[in-house]
Amino acid sequence: MSMPLSARPGLPKDDPASTWIVGVEVDLATALALARASTRALLELSPLAHREISSALVHEIGVLETQPDPLSAAAAQALKQYLPEAA
């Protein structure tokens, strides 16, 4: 079974746009994995770090939820997954 080249599989493999799209998708996946790992590490540092990162997450969620676009709403939902760990 082969993996799709990108979220837009209709692009030919030799199209420069498909290479760019794959690069962006890899960069995004890497950034998200690093952010998750960093957040988990910060939550484990100390009770103070735990409280501060939880407070920062609550603030960011509030900011995202005031935005009218669906990407912000999705990001807010994704951030909420860290709050039960922080409680």
N, CA, C and O atoms as a GROMACS GRO file, in nm:
protein
  348
    1MET      N    1   0.084  -0.117   0.000
    1MET     CA    2   0.000   0.000   0.000
    1MET      C    3   0.089   0.124   0.000
    1MET      O    4   0.178   0.137   0.084
    2SER      N    5   0.065   0.212  -0.092
    2SER     CA    6   0.147   0.333  -0.098
    2SER      C    7   0.074   0.448  -0.029
    2SER      O    8  -0.048   0.456  -0.030
    3MET      N    9   0.154   0.536   0.030
    3MET     CA   10   0.099   0.652   0.098
    3MET      C   11   0.073   0.761  -0.006
    3MET      O   12   0.147   0.772  -0.104
    4PRO      N   13  -0.032   0.840   0.013
    4PRO     CA   14  -0.054   0.950  -0.080
    4PRO      C   15   0.058   1.052  -0.068
    4PRO      O   16   0.116   1.070   0.039
    5LEU      N   17   0.089   1.116  -0.179
    5LEU     CA   18   0.196   1.215  -0.181
    5LEU      C   19   0.163   1.332  -0.090
    5LEU      O   20   0.252   1.387  -0.026
    6SER      N   21   0.038   1.370  -0.085
    6SER     CA   22  -0.001   1.484  -0.002
    6SER      C   23  -0.151   1.480   0.018
    6SER      O   24  -0.219   1.386  -0.024
    7ALA      N   25  -0.201   1.584   0.083
    7ALA     CA   26  -0.345   1.596   0.100
    7ALA      C   27  -0.414   1.624  -0.032
    7ALA      O   28  -0.536   1.614  -0.042
    8ARG      N   29  -0.336   1.661  -0.133
    8ARG     CA   30  -0.390   1.685  -0.266
    8ARG      C   31  -0.331   1.581  -0.362
    8ARG      O   32  -0.242   1.614  -0.440
    9PRO      N   33  -0.380   1.458  -0.358
    9PRO     CA   34  -0.320   1.351  -0.437
    9PRO      C   35  -0.336   1.366  -0.588
    9PRO      O   36  -0.275   1.291  -0.664
   10GLY      N   37  -0.417   1.461  -0.633
   10GLY     CA   38  -0.436   1.480  -0.775
   10GLY      C   39  -0.317   1.543  -0.845
   10GLY      O   40  -0.309   1.540  -0.968
   11LEU      N   41  -0.223   1.601  -0.769
   11LEU     CA   42  -0.107   1.664  -0.831
   11LEU      C   43  -0.009   1.557  -0.880
   11LEU      O   44   0.016   1.459  -0.810
   12PRO      N   45   0.046   1.575  -0.999
   12PRO     CA   46   0.146   1.480  -1.047
   12PRO      C   47   0.273   1.488  -0.962
   12PRO      O   48   0.307   1.594  -0.910
   13LYS      N   49   0.343   1.376  -0.950
   13LYS     CA   50   0.462   1.370  -0.865
   13LYS      C   51   0.574   1.463  -0.911
   13LYS      O   52   0.656   1.506  -0.830
   14ASP      N   53   0.578   1.495  -1.040
   14ASP     CA   54   0.685   1.582  -1.090
   14ASP      C   55   0.647   1.730  -1.087
   14ASP      O   56   0.727   1.814  -1.128
   15ASP      N   57   0.528   1.763  -1.039
   15ASP     CA   58   0.485   1.902  -1.026
   15ASP      C   59   0.557   1.966  -0.907
   15ASP      O   60   0.551   1.911  -0.797
   16PRO      N   61   0.624   2.080  -0.926
   16PRO     CA   62   0.693   2.145  -0.814
   16PRO      C   63   0.600   2.178  -0.697
   16PRO      O   64   0.644   2.180  -0.582
   17ALA      N   65   0.474   2.203  -0.726
   17ALA     CA   66   0.379   2.233  -0.619
   17ALA      C   67   0.361   2.114  -0.526
   17ALA      O   68   0.343   2.131  -0.406
   18SER      N   69   0.366   1.991  -0.581
   18SER     CA   70   0.348   1.874  -0.497
   18SER      C   71   0.466   1.858  -0.401
   18SER      O   72   0.446   1.817  -0.286
   19THR      N   73   0.587   1.889  -0.446
   19THR     CA   74   0.704   1.883  -0.359
   19THR      C   75   0.691   1.986  -0.248
   19THR      O   76   0.722   1.957  -0.132
   20TRP      N   77   0.646   2.104  -0.282
   20TRP     CA   78   0.628   2.210  -0.183
   20TRP      C   79   0.522   2.169  -0.080
   20TRP      O   80   0.541   2.188   0.040
   21ILE      N   81   0.412   2.112  -0.128
   21ILE     CA   82   0.304   2.071  -0.038
   21ILE      C   83   0.353   1.964   0.058
   21ILE      O   84   0.323   1.970   0.177
   22VAL      N   85   0.427   1.866   0.009
   22VAL     CA   86   0.480   1.761   0.096
   22VAL      C   87   0.573   1.823   0.199
   22VAL      O   88   0.568   1.786   0.317
   23GLY      N   89   0.657   1.915   0.158
   23GLY     CA   90   0.748   1.982   0.251
   23GLY      C   91   0.673   2.057   0.360
   23GLY      O   92   0.710   2.051   0.477
   24VAL      N   93   0.567   2.127   0.322
   24VAL     CA   94   0.487   2.202   0.419
   24VAL      C   95   0.419   2.105   0.516
   24VAL      O   96   0.415   2.130   0.637
   25GLU      N   97   0.366   1.996   0.463
   25GLU     CA   98   0.299   1.898   0.549
   25GLU      C   99   0.396   1.834   0.648
   25GLU      O  100   0.361   1.812   0.763
   26VAL      N  101   0.517   1.805   0.604
   26VAL     CA  102   0.619   1.748   0.693
   26VAL      C  103   0.659   1.851   0.798
   26VAL      O  104   0.672   1.818   0.916
   27ASP      N  105   0.679   1.975   0.757
   27ASP     CA  106   0.712   2.082   0.851
   27ASP      C  107   0.603   2.098   0.956
   27ASP      O  108   0.632   2.113   1.074
   28LEU      N  109   0.479   2.097   0.913
   28LEU     CA  110   0.367   2.113   1.005
   28LEU      C  111   0.360   1.996   1.103
   28LEU      O  112   0.343   2.017   1.224
   29ALA      N  113   0.372   1.875   1.052
   29ALA     CA  114   0.367   1.757   1.139
   29ALA      C  115   0.482   1.760   1.240
   29ALA      O  116   0.463   1.725   1.356
   30THR      N  117   0.600   1.802   1.197
   30THR     CA  118   0.716   1.812   1.286
   30THR      C  119   0.692   1.918   1.393
   30THR      O  120   0.719   1.895   1.511
   31ALA      N  121   0.643   2.034   1.352
   31ALA     CA  122   0.617   2.142   1.448
   31ALA      C  123   0.513   2.100   1.551
   31ALA      O  124   0.527   2.131   1.669
   32LEU      N  125   0.410   2.031   1.507
   32LEU     CA  126   0.307   1.986   1.600
   32LEU      C  127   0.362   1.883   1.699
   32LEU      O  128   0.330   1.888   1.818
   33ALA      N  129   0.442   1.790   1.650
   33ALA     CA  130   0.501   1.690   1.739
   33ALA      C  131   0.594   1.755   1.841
   33ALA      O  132   0.592   1.718   1.958
   34LEU      N  133   0.674   1.850   1.797
   34LEU     CA  134   0.763   1.922   1.890
   34LEU      C  135   0.684   2.004   1.991
   34LEU      O  136   0.722   2.010   2.108
   35ALA      N  137   0.576   2.066   1.949
   35ALA     CA  138   0.493   2.143   2.042
   35ALA      C  139   0.429   2.053   2.146
   35ALA      O  140   0.426   2.087   2.264
   36ARG      N  141   0.378   1.938   2.104
   36ARG     CA  142   0.319   1.843   2.200
   36ARG      C  143   0.423   1.795   2.300
   36ARG      O  144   0.397   1.791   2.420
   37ALA      N  145   0.540   1.759   2.251
   37ALA     CA  146   0.646   1.711   2.339
   37ALA      C  147   0.692   1.820   2.435
   37ALA      O  148   0.714   1.794   2.553
   38SER      N  149   0.705   1.942   2.387
   38SER     CA  150   0.746   2.054   2.472
   38SER      C  151   0.642   2.080   2.580
   38SER      O  152   0.677   2.103   2.696
   39THR      N  153   0.516   2.078   2.542
   39THR     CA  154   0.409   2.101   2.640
   39THR      C  155   0.411   1.993   2.747
   39THR      O  156   0.400   2.023   2.866
   40ARG      N  157   0.423   1.868   2.706
   40ARG     CA  158   0.428   1.759   2.805
   40ARG      C  159   0.547   1.775   2.898
   40ARG      O  160   0.535   1.754   3.018
   41ALA      N  161   0.662   1.811   2.843
   41ALA     CA  162   0.782   1.829   2.924
   41ALA      C  163   0.763   1.944   3.023
   41ALA      O  164   0.800   1.931   3.140
   42LEU      N  165   0.707   2.055   2.978
   42LEU     CA  166   0.683   2.168   3.068
   42LEU      C  167   0.586   2.132   3.179
   42LEU      O  168   0.603   2.174   3.294
   43LEU      N  169   0.484   2.054   3.146
   43LEU     CA  170   0.387   2.014   3.248
   43LEU      C  171   0.451   1.926   3.356
   43LEU      O  172   0.404   1.924   3.470
   44GLU      N  173   0.556   1.855   3.321
   44GLU     CA  174   0.623   1.766   3.417
   44GLU      C  175   0.733   1.834   3.497
   44GLU      O  176   0.782   1.775   3.594
   45LEU      N  177   0.773   1.955   3.462
   45LEU     CA  178   0.887   2.020   3.528
   45LEU      C  179   0.865   2.043   3.676
   45LEU      O  180   0.945   1.998   3.759
   46SER      N  181   0.758   2.111   3.710
   46SER     CA  182   0.733   2.145   3.850
   46SER      C  183   0.588   2.188   3.863
   46SER      O  184   0.520   2.212   3.763
   47PRO      N  185   0.539   2.196   3.987
   47PRO     CA  186   0.402   2.245   4.005
   47PRO      C  187   0.383   2.387   3.952
   47PRO      O  188   0.277   2.419   3.897
   48LEU      N  189   0.484   2.472   3.967
   48LEU     CA  190   0.473   2.609   3.915
   48LEU      C  191   0.466   2.609   3.763
   48LEU      O  192   0.383   2.677   3.704
   49ALA      N  193   0.554   2.531   3.699
   49ALA     CA  194   0.550   2.521   3.553
   49ALA      C  195   0.416   2.465   3.508
   49ALA      O  196   0.360   2.510   3.408
   50HIS      N  197   0.366   2.368   3.580
   50HIS     CA  198   0.237   2.307   3.551
   50HIS      C  199   0.127   2.412   3.552
   50HIS      O  200   0.045   2.419   3.461
   51ARG      N  201   0.126   2.494   3.656
   51ARG     CA  202   0.025   2.598   3.671
   51ARG      C  203   0.038   2.703   3.560
   51ARG      O  204  -0.062   2.747   3.503
   52GLU      N  205   0.161   2.744   3.530
   52GLU     CA  206   0.183   2.848   3.430
   52GLU      C  207   0.146   2.802   3.289
   52GLU      O  208   0.084   2.877   3.214
   53ILE      N  209   0.184   2.680   3.254
   53ILE     CA  210   0.149   2.632   3.119
   53ILE      C  211  -0.001   2.612   3.108
   53ILE      O  212  -0.060   2.636   3.002
   54SER      N  213  -0.065   2.569   3.217
   54SER     CA  214  -0.211   2.554   3.216
   54SER      C  215  -0.278   2.690   3.196
   54SER      O  216  -0.372   2.702   3.119
   55SER      N  217  -0.228   2.790   3.266
   55SER     CA  218  -0.283   2.925   3.253
   55SER      C  219  -0.263   2.978   3.110
   55SER      O  220  -0.354   3.039   3.053
   56ALA      N  221  -0.147   2.954   3.054
   56ALA     CA  222  -0.120   2.998   2.916
   56ALA      C  223  -0.212   2.927   2.817
   56ALA      O  224  -0.260   2.990   2.723
   57LEU      N  225  -0.236   2.799   2.838
   57LEU     CA  226  -0.326   2.725   2.750
   57LEU      C  227  -0.468   2.781   2.758
   57LEU      O  228  -0.534   2.798   2.656
   58VAL      N  229  -0.515   2.808   2.880
   58VAL     CA  230  -0.649   2.864   2.897
   58VAL      C  231  -0.659   2.998   2.823
   58VAL      O  232  -0.759   3.025   2.756
   59HIS      N  233  -0.557   3.080   2.836
   59HIS     CA  234  -0.557   3.210   2.767
   59HIS      C  235  -0.562   3.192   2.615
   59HIS      O  236  -0.642   3.255   2.547
   60GLU      N  237  -0.476   3.105   2.562
   60GLU     CA  238  -0.472   3.084   2.416
   60GLU      C  239  -0.604   3.028   2.366
   60GLU      O  240  -0.651   3.066   2.258
   61ILE      N  241  -0.664   2.938   2.441
   61ILE     CA  242  -0.794   2.882   2.401
   61ILE      C  243  -0.898   2.994   2.395
   61ILE      O  244  -0.977   3.000   2.300
   62GLY      N  245  -0.898   3.081   2.496
   62GLY     CA  246  -0.991   3.193   2.496
   62GLY      C  247  -0.973   3.284   2.376
   62GLY      O  248  -1.071   3.328   2.315
   63VAL      N  249  -0.849   3.313   2.342
   63VAL     CA  250  -0.821   3.398   2.226
   63VAL      C  251  -0.869   3.329   2.098
   63VAL      O  252  -0.934   3.392   2.014
   64LEU      N  253  -0.838   3.202   2.084
   64LEU     CA  254  -0.878   3.130   1.963
   64LEU      C  255  -1.030   3.120   1.950
   64LEU      O  256  -1.084   3.129   1.839
   65GLU      N  257  -1.098   3.103   2.062
   65GLU     CA  258  -1.244   3.089   2.056
   65GLU      C  259  -1.314   3.220   2.020
   65GLU      O  260  -1.432   3.218   1.982
   66THR      N  261  -1.246   3.331   2.030
   66THR     CA  262  -1.308   3.458   1.989
   66THR      C  263  -1.294   3.482   1.839
   66THR      O  264  -1.358   3.572   1.784
   67GLN      N  265  -1.212   3.404   1.773
   67GLN     CA  266  -1.191   3.421   1.629
   67GLN      C  267  -1.308   3.357   1.553
   67GLN      O  268  -1.358   3.252   1.595
   68PRO      N  269  -1.351   3.417   1.444
   68PRO     CA  270  -1.468   3.366   1.372
   68PRO      C  271  -1.441   3.251   1.274
   68PRO      O  272  -1.535   3.198   1.215
   69ASP      N  273  -1.315   3.212   1.256
   69ASP     CA  274  -1.288   3.111   1.153
   69ASP      C  275  -1.283   2.969   1.211
   69ASP      O  276  -1.252   2.951   1.329
   70PRO      N  277  -1.314   2.870   1.128
   70PRO     CA  278  -1.318   2.731   1.175
   70PRO      C  279  -1.180   2.676   1.214
   70PRO      O  280  -1.172   2.585   1.297
   71LEU      N  281  -1.073   2.728   1.155
   71LEU     CA  282  -0.939   2.680   1.193
   71LEU      C  283  -0.906   2.717   1.337
   71LEU      O  284  -0.845   2.638   1.409
   72SER      N  285  -0.945   2.837   1.380
   72SER     CA  286  -0.922   2.878   1.517
   72SER      C  287  -1.004   2.792   1.613
   72SER      O  288  -0.955   2.754   1.719
   73ALA      N  289  -1.126   2.762   1.577
   73ALA     CA  290  -1.210   2.676   1.661
   73ALA      C  291  -1.148   2.537   1.673
   73ALA      O  292  -1.148   2.477   1.781
   74ALA      N  293  -1.096   2.485   1.564
   74ALA     CA  294  -1.031   2.354   1.567
   74ALA      C  295  -0.904   2.357   1.651
   74ALA      O  296  -0.876   2.263   1.725
   75ALA      N  297  -0.828   2.465   1.640
   75ALA     CA  298  -0.706   2.478   1.721
   75ALA      C  299  -0.742   2.486   1.869
   75ALA      O  300  -0.673   2.427   1.952
   76ALA      N  301  -0.848   2.558   1.903
   76ALA     CA  302  -0.891   2.567   2.043
   76ALA      C  303  -0.928   2.429   2.096
   76ALA      O  304  -0.892   2.393   2.208
   77GLN      N  305  -0.999   2.352   2.016
   77GLN     CA  306  -1.035   2.216   2.058
   77GLN      C  307  -0.911   2.129   2.076
   77GLN      O  308  -0.904   2.048   2.169
   78ALA      N  309  -0.815   2.145   1.988
   78ALA     CA  310  -0.691   2.067   1.999
   78ALA      C  311  -0.614   2.104   2.126
   78ALA      O  312  -0.558   2.016   2.191
   79LEU      N  313  -0.611   2.232   2.161
   79LEU     CA  314  -0.542   2.274   2.282
   79LEU      C  315  -0.610   2.224   2.408
   79LEU      O  316  -0.544   2.198   2.509
   80LYS      N  317  -0.741   2.210   2.403
   80LYS     CA  318  -0.816   2.164   2.520
   80LYS      C  319  -0.774   2.025   2.565
   80LYS      O  320  -0.796   1.988   2.680
   81GLN      N  321  -0.713   1.948   2.477
   81GLN     CA  322  -0.672   1.813   2.515
   81GLN      C  323  -0.565   1.816   2.625
   81GLN      O  324  -0.548   1.717   2.696
   82TYR      N  325  -0.492   1.927   2.639
   82TYR     CA  326  -0.387   1.935   2.738
   82TYR      C  327  -0.439   1.976   2.876
   82TYR      O  328  -0.372   1.953   2.976
   83LEU      N  329  -0.557   2.036   2.882
   83LEU     CA  330  -0.606   2.086   3.010
   83LEU      C  331  -0.634   1.977   3.114
   83LEU      O  332  -0.602   1.998   3.231
   84PRO      N  333  -0.692   1.864   3.078
   84PRO     CA  334  -0.712   1.759   3.181
   84PRO      C  335  -0.578   1.713   3.242
   84PRO      O  336  -0.573   1.681   3.361
   85GLU      N  337  -0.471   1.709   3.162
   85GLU     CA  338  -0.340   1.671   3.214
   85GLU      C  339  -0.289   1.776   3.311
   85GLU      O  340  -0.216   1.744   3.405
   86ALA      N  341  -0.327   1.900   3.289
   86ALA     CA  342  -0.275   2.009   3.369
   86ALA      C  343  -0.353   2.029   3.498
   86ALA      O  344  -0.306   2.097   3.589
   87ALA      N  345  -0.471   1.970   3.507
   87ALA     CA  346  -0.555   1.991   3.626
   87ALA      C  347  -0.503   1.917   3.747
   87ALA      O  348  -0.562   1.925   3.855
   0.00000   0.00000   0.00000
